[in-house]
Amino acid sequence: MENLRGALAPNSRIRVSAKVKTFVLDTNVLLHDPQSIYKFQENNLAIPVEVLEELDAIKGEQSTERGRNARRVHRILQELLPDSRSMHEGVELPTGGTLSIIINPYLMEGGRTSPAMQRLRSILPDLAKKDNRIIASALFVQEQYPPPTILVTKDVNVQLKARAVGLESEDYLNDKVPENIEEASYREIPVSLYELQRFCSEGEFDLGDDAAKPLYLNEYVLLRSDEGKTMPARYYGEGVVRRLKLPDCVKAPGGIPVRARNLEQQFFLDALLDDSIHMLTCFGKAGTGKTLLSIAAALHQIQDDHSRYDGVSISRPVIALGKDIGFLPGTLEEKMKPWLQPYYDALEVLIPSKPPKEPQFAAKKVSKKGHRKHAEHFLATMSAAQPVHASHGGGHGGAPLAKPYERLLRSGLVEIEALAFIRGRSIARRFFILDEAQQLTPHEVKTVITRISEGSKIVLIGDPAQIDNPYVDSRSNGLVYCHNRMKGQTVAAHVKLMKGERSKLAELAADLL
């Protein structure tokens, strides 16, 4: 083994064994998960010095998760590599593996070369690029050590370039869910007609160990008899399933009634209204009712005098589709309004300013007289608690009347939360809705969930197939990761919505385009 100062020291602690691999970490892996250093078991870890340069350039981002993670990585490395000797020789990790900082001597001006480096220079001639220099460092490690060397990066293009020069490369898989995720929205449990009738009369039924073995706690199922009769249920553990606890409808104060239109929406409403479930994840394509049902169930519960919730908090990640339009002026509510427009649309449906001709998600029509009565009662109630300012209307001087849902915002019953400022908060007695959760990393979702105090509930909704964040995918995003890790916990539940209810056109577009 060569003695290369700053790369391979004479007393290097890197382990050489047929069962050990050497993983070279790219910058994006450390930014994605600063604790990834401790998640490679008894293998060798090598960090190119170029990665330290990239982390140094990112650590100054004060208001971003990338900046925080870069600073966290620096603190971890400072603790593990306290002096020059440890930097040169490497250190043993608590996991049984080793950690080393790699300086590639082949990149030094006037330095030696090798066949692999000559091939690299012919394929990737621009070695001023950090990505190409990291690949070169990984090739250098591969030449020096017998164990297999693997470049770990979340950048697909870097993976492809590494393979082009003869270097094995893979994604960071520690926080990715398994590929064989169950696609069905629920399981069907075969029962006899007598058992189904007993379940309907008693409200619960013991499936037995064999039938209940594949189920996890709070999983929603459909009991089906040979005659085609069905009944939805929820698994409570120890082989027992029970009937759903659904009211006739849910409605916002002064709003229209909302009812589930399909089986999956019944599951969703049951979980939304159950106080024993403190965390709910929901997958669903566009138009399946995730937003409307979540805000309807939240407002339905806060109007109850005995409700455990003082109000509703709504948030979503600020990640644009397509080219960003830049900074938005105004207050926090005004900045967040474009991102939360789906919820304003839902509130407009739930608490209309005037009676709609075809109320969405309502099983029966409500008379215009009934709508006016609800609206007048709601406006009178809210006006007593919060005066209407002339700037927001009120019928004086020709000013337009404020929309009913705007009073919910001014009264504090509905709050807009910016995820950028949520760190350090403790959110108590709130019904917290996190929309577009598939755009977040697992670490960001963890940060949000750990803010939830006793008496609060968090609902994470999104579509894993619609991701605009370049740092996550359908298997590594925070929504899917959270469901996979929390599945089966007593305080957690999961629902998958499959059928679109927005319109026939929206359903066709979601399926075919």
KEDREN-875541 format. One line per 8 residues: number of its first residue (from 1); for each residue x, y, z of C-alpha. Coordinates in steps of 0.02 Angstrom, whole numbers. Layout:
NUM = X,Y,Z ~ ...
This chain:
1 = 0,0,0 ~ 72,168,-52 ~ 114,303,72 ~ 17,454,8 ~ 10,600,128 ~ -168,663,153 ~ -240,512,65 ~ -168,348,128
9 = -60,360,282 ~ 61,221,337 ~ -48,182,488 ~ -213,194,395 ~ -358,119,493 ~ -454,72,335 ~ -504,-111,350 ~ -461,-232,210
17 = -571,-387,205 ~ -668,-490,81 ~ -829,-445,173 ~ -794,-258,186 ~ -836,-125,56 ~ -772,52,38 ~ -906,183,10 ~ -859,355,-56
25 = -991,484,-6 ~ -1047,626,-117 ~ -1096,794,-43 ~ -1282,772,-75 ~ -1287,614,32 ~ -1220,708,184 ~ -1340,853,151 ~ -1485,732,135
33 = -1443,641,297 ~ -1302,707,408 ~ -1314,548,511 ~ -1275,441,357 ~ -1095,428,420 ~ -1158,307,554 ~ -1268,202,438 ~ -1143,99,337
41 = -1114,-34,471 ~ -938,-109,472 ~ -884,-40,303 ~ -756,93,260 ~ -813,271,225 ~ -709,390,120 ~ -753,575,101 ~ -660,668,-38
49 = -588,836,16 ~ -691,915,-124 ~ -846,871,-23 ~ -781,978,121 ~ -762,1122,-1 ~ -942,1105,-61 ~ -1006,1094,119 ~ -909,1252,160
57 = -996,1345,19 ~ -1168,1286,77 ~ -1151,1310,266 ~ -1186,1498,251 ~ -1366,1468,194 ~ -1448,1524,356 ~ -1632,1495,315 ~ -1622,1331,221
65 = -1618,1149,274 ~ -1464,1123,165 ~ -1368,1255,263 ~ -1419,1178,430 ~ -1370,1005,372 ~ -1202,1066,307 ~ -1163,1143,477 ~ -1220,983,562
73 = -1102,879,455 ~ -959,996,498 ~ -993,972,684 ~ -998,783,665 ~ -834,779,568 ~ -752,897,692 ~ -799,778,833 ~ -741,622,740
81 = -581,698,667 ~ -514,812,804 ~ -331,823,744 ~ -216,807,593 ~ -167,628,632 ~ -347,567,631 ~ -376,660,468 ~ -227,572,386
89 = -249,398,460 ~ -437,391,476 ~ -538,342,630 ~ -642,195,685 ~ -828,228,696 ~ -947,166,833 ~ -1027,54,700 ~ -864,-43,678
97 = -819,39,513 ~ -691,174,474 ~ -696,354,413 ~ -560,438,308 ~ -537,602,215 ~ -467,573,40 ~ -351,688,-56 ~ -321,626,-232
105 = -135,650,-277 ~ -174,619,-461 ~ -264,787,-465 ~ -113,881,-400 ~ -22,986,-528 ~ 127,889,-596 ~ 72,732,-502 ~ 75,553,-562
113 = -60,471,-664 ~ -131,297,-693 ~ -226,205,-830 ~ -390,236,-739 ~ -354,422,-724 ~ -304,432,-907 ~ -470,352,-954 ~ -561,474,-839
121 = -476,624,-919 ~ -523,563,-1093 ~ -707,540,-1043 ~ -726,685,-920 ~ -591,810,-970 ~ -657,954,-864 ~ -584,913,-693 ~ -624,1087,-630
129 = -801,1026,-597 ~ -825,963,-419 ~ -928,813,-476 ~ -788,754,-591 ~ -658,778,-454 ~ -762,676,-332 ~ -775,537,-462 ~ -585,548,-485
137 = -559,530,-297 ~ -672,377,-294 ~ -570,301,-438 ~ -411,334,-340 ~ -482,242,-188 ~ -535,98,-301 ~ -355,80,-363 ~ -279,79,-189
145 = -391,-44,-95 ~ -439,-225,-134 ~ -620,-214,-68 ~ -755,-157,-190 ~ -767,33,-199 ~ -940,111,-222 ~ -979,294,-250 ~ -1139,339,-156
153 = -1231,488,-229 ~ -1409,549,-248 ~ -1365,634,-412 ~ -1421,519,-553 ~ -1305,604,-679 ~ -1153,577,-566 ~ -1203,393,-550 ~ -1206,376,-739
161 = -1039,465,-764 ~ -959,357,-629 ~ -1016,197,-714 ~ -953,264,-881 ~ -775,270,-812 ~ -784,97,-734 ~ -837,143,-556 ~ -983,62,-465
169 = -1110,190,-404 ~ -1276,184,-314 ~ -1406,292,-227 ~ -1413,315,-38 ~ -1543,185,8 ~ -1548,193,198 ~ -1707,298,206 ~ -1790,227,50
177 = -1942,118,71 ~ -1941,-56,-9 ~ -1984,-65,-193 ~ -2123,-192,-168 ~ -2243,-71,-81 ~ -2420,-136,-82 ~ -2516,-40,-215 ~ -2692,-87,-160
185 = -2783,46,-58 ~ -2854,-85,62 ~ -2863,-272,93 ~ -3017,-380,72 ~ -3050,-509,207 ~ -3164,-655,159 ~ -3297,-696,289 ~ -3457,-796,291
193 = -3626,-711,277 ~ -3665,-760,458 ~ -3502,-682,518 ~ -3539,-523,420 ~ -3713,-512,496 ~ -3641,-536,670 ~ -3513,-400,635 ~ -3652,-280,582
201 = -3753,-312,739 ~ -3612,-317,866 ~ -3497,-187,789 ~ -3341,-295,800 ~ -3277,-465,749 ~ -3129,-579,788 ~ -3045,-629,626 ~ -2932,-760,704
209 = -2743,-766,701 ~ -2723,-829,523 ~ -2831,-695,441 ~ -2761,-555,550 ~ -2578,-603,533 ~ -2538,-491,381 ~ -2633,-340,452 ~ -2552,-197,546
217 = -2633,-91,683 ~ -2763,36,621 ~ -2763,-38,446 ~ -2927,-18,352 ~ -3004,-173,274 ~ -3160,-227,183 ~ -3252,-381,244 ~ -3331,-475,99
225 = -3444,-627,101 ~ -3460,-756,-38 ~ -3629,-679,-80 ~ -3547,-514,-123 ~ -3601,-421,34 ~ -3469,-303,104 ~ -3436,-198,259 ~ -3288,-80,294
233 = -3191,-103,455 ~ -3032,-55,547 ~ -2908,-173,628 ~ -2881,-139,813 ~ -2754,-276,850 ~ -2766,-450,928 ~ -2870,-509,780 ~ -3014,-387,810
241 = -3093,-275,678 ~ -3225,-145,718 ~ -3349,-40,622 ~ -3307,135,565 ~ -3366,280,673 ~ -3440,398,544 ~ -3567,538,571 ~ -3702,573,442
249 = -3597,717,377 ~ -3462,842,423 ~ -3477,1029,399 ~ -3387,1190,437 ~ -3471,1323,544 ~ -3609,1395,437 ~ -3559,1284,292 ~ -3633,1147,186
257 = -3634,962,237 ~ -3498,850,164 ~ -3511,662,148 ~ -3392,528,89 ~ -3423,477,-92 ~ -3328,313,-96 ~ -3256,180,18 ~ -3081,254,33
265 = -3155,423,81 ~ -3251,334,220 ~ -3086,265,284 ~ -3010,440,274 ~ -3152,523,369 ~ -3149,389,504 ~ -2963,421,535 ~ -2984,610,527
273 = -3121,608,660 ~ -3040,483,779 ~ -2953,571,924 ~ -2850,416,963 ~ -2757,437,798 ~ -2631,578,818 ~ -2543,556,650 ~ -2625,515,484
281 = -2540,493,315 ~ -2640,495,155 ~ -2585,456,-23 ~ -2697,509,-165 ~ -2688,574,-343 ~ -2761,741,-394 ~ -2948,757,-366 ~ -2972,617,-240
289 = -3032,735,-102 ~ -2879,744,10 ~ -2885,931,35 ~ -3074,955,46 ~ -3105,812,167 ~ -2959,856,281 ~ -3011,1038,303 ~ -3196,991,318
297 = -3160,864,455 ~ -3046,988,545 ~ -3175,1129,545 ~ -3313,1007,594 ~ -3218,963,753 ~ -3162,1136,809 ~ -3342,1203,814 ~ -3385,1077,950
305 = -3378,1155,1126 ~ -3297,995,1190 ~ -3168,984,1051 ~ -2988,950,1098 ~ -2930,1069,961 ~ -2921,1259,974 ~ -2903,1281,788 ~ -2832,1222,622
313 = -2655,1251,559 ~ -2618,1230,373 ~ -2448,1223,290 ~ -2358,1155,138 ~ -2180,1162,69 ~ -2141,1310,-44 ~ -2081,1218,-199 ~ -2134,1286,-367
321 = -2190,1188,-520 ~ -2083,1248,-664 ~ -1985,1411,-660 ~ -1993,1508,-497 ~ -2075,1681,-508 ~ -1963,1753,-372 ~ -2001,1830,-202 ~ -2180,1874,-157
329 = -2221,2038,-69 ~ -2332,2064,82 ~ -2365,1984,251 ~ -2339,1799,290 ~ -2521,1762,245 ~ -2504,1857,81 ~ -2341,1768,38 ~ -2415,1597,77
337 = -2584,1627,-8 ~ -2529,1570,-183 ~ -2460,1409,-109 ~ -2615,1377,-3 ~ -2741,1425,-136 ~ -2810,1245,-140 ~ -2867,1269,39 ~ -2947,1437,1
345 = -3037,1349,-142 ~ -3093,1212,-22 ~ -3152,1340,107 ~ -3250,1429,-30 ~ -3338,1264,-68 ~ -3368,1222,115 ~ -3426,1397,167 ~ -3493,1475,8
353 = -3536,1660,-3 ~ -3694,1609,-96 ~ -3779,1441,-116 ~ -3700,1337,-256 ~ -3814,1255,-381 ~ -3721,1090,-374 ~ -3634,1074,-204 ~ -3480,963,-219
361 = -3464,812,-107 ~ -3644,834,-43 ~ -3760,686,-54 ~ -3916,793,-67 ~ -3956,971,-117 ~ -3977,1103,17 ~ -4104,1240,-12 ~ -4050,1419,-47
369 = -4150,1473,103 ~ -4051,1352,211 ~ -3887,1417,142 ~ -3935,1598,178 ~ -3989,1551,353 ~ -3822,1463,386 ~ -3721,1606,312 ~ -3818,1741,407
377 = -3799,1647,571 ~ -3613,1620,542 ~ -3582,1801,493 ~ -3677,1864,645 ~ -3579,1748,760 ~ -3410,1796,686 ~ -3452,1982,682 ~ -3486,1979,868
385 = -3313,1907,899 ~ -3221,2005,763 ~ -3285,2171,690 ~ -3283,2188,502 ~ -3163,2325,446 ~ -3209,2438,303 ~ -3056,2382,206 ~ -3125,2206,204
393 = -3302,2253,158 ~ -3458,2252,263 ~ -3584,2327,145 ~ -3541,2512,176 ~ -3488,2629,39 ~ -3506,2494,-94 ~ -3363,2391,-21 ~ -3381,2204,-54
401 = -3431,2091,90 ~ -3287,1986,158 ~ -3295,1802,116 ~ -3350,1696,263 ~ -3190,1594,269 ~ -3085,1752,283 ~ -3161,1778,454 ~ -3093,1608,507
409 = -2919,1671,466 ~ -2941,1836,558 ~ -3015,1752,711 ~ -2866,1632,725 ~ -2970,1474,704 ~ -2874,1441,544 ~ -2689,1484,542 ~ -2561,1480,402
417 = -2395,1403,455 ~ -2232,1429,361 ~ -2120,1276,376 ~ -1966,1387,370 ~ -2009,1453,544 ~ -2075,1295,626 ~ -1912,1238,705 ~ -1915,1258,894
425 = -2104,1277,904 ~ -2222,1172,1009 ~ -2392,1158,926 ~ -2526,1117,1056 ~ -2712,1083,1033 ~ -2709,1110,845 ~ -2771,1008,699 ~ -2616,1023,587
433 = -2633,987,400 ~ -2471,969,302 ~ -2510,969,117 ~ -2391,912,-22 ~ -2290,815,107 ~ -2211,713,-32 ~ -2103,865,-74 ~ -2012,854,94
441 = -1862,749,144 ~ -1878,623,285 ~ -1778,738,399 ~ -1895,885,363 ~ -2049,780,399 ~ -1969,724,562 ~ -1938,906,608 ~ -2122,949,581
449 = -2194,797,672 ~ -2082,824,824 ~ -2164,996,845 ~ -2334,916,880 ~ -2380,924,1065 ~ -2510,831,1168 ~ -2687,866,1111 ~ -2638,900,931
457 = -2659,797,773 ~ -2558,803,612 ~ -2622,748,442 ~ -2493,727,303 ~ -2567,718,129 ~ -2493,712,-44 ~ -2464,616,-204 ~ -2298,521,-211
465 = -2311,520,-401 ~ -2302,712,-411 ~ -2132,768,-346 ~ -2044,930,-396 ~ -1908,923,-263 ~ -1747,864,-350 ~ -1679,788,-188 ~ -1816,658,-159
473 = -1908,529,-263 ~ -2060,415,-246 ~ -1969,301,-124 ~ -1866,424,-22 ~ -1986,570,7 ~ -2043,614,182 ~ -2225,563,159 ~ -2187,385,102
481 = -2044,367,227 ~ -2155,424,371 ~ -2292,301,326 ~ -2168,159,310 ~ -2086,192,479 ~ -2244,234,579 ~ -2350,94,507 ~ -2427,-12,645
489 = -2406,115,786 ~ -2557,139,898 ~ -2566,328,865 ~ -2542,318,676 ~ -2652,270,529 ~ -2638,272,340 ~ -2764,289,198 ~ -2740,280,10
497 = -2869,367,-100 ~ -2886,295,-274 ~ -3045,361,-353 ~ -3051,540,-415 ~ -3209,638,-371 ~ -3167,811,-439 ~ -3234,780,-614 ~ -3231,648,-751
505 = -3104,754,-846 ~ -2987,768,-695 ~ -3000,581,-664 ~ -2956,540,-845 ~ -2811,663,-844 ~ -2740,590,-683 ~ -2749,413,-754 ~ -2701,438,-936
513 = -2585,589,-948
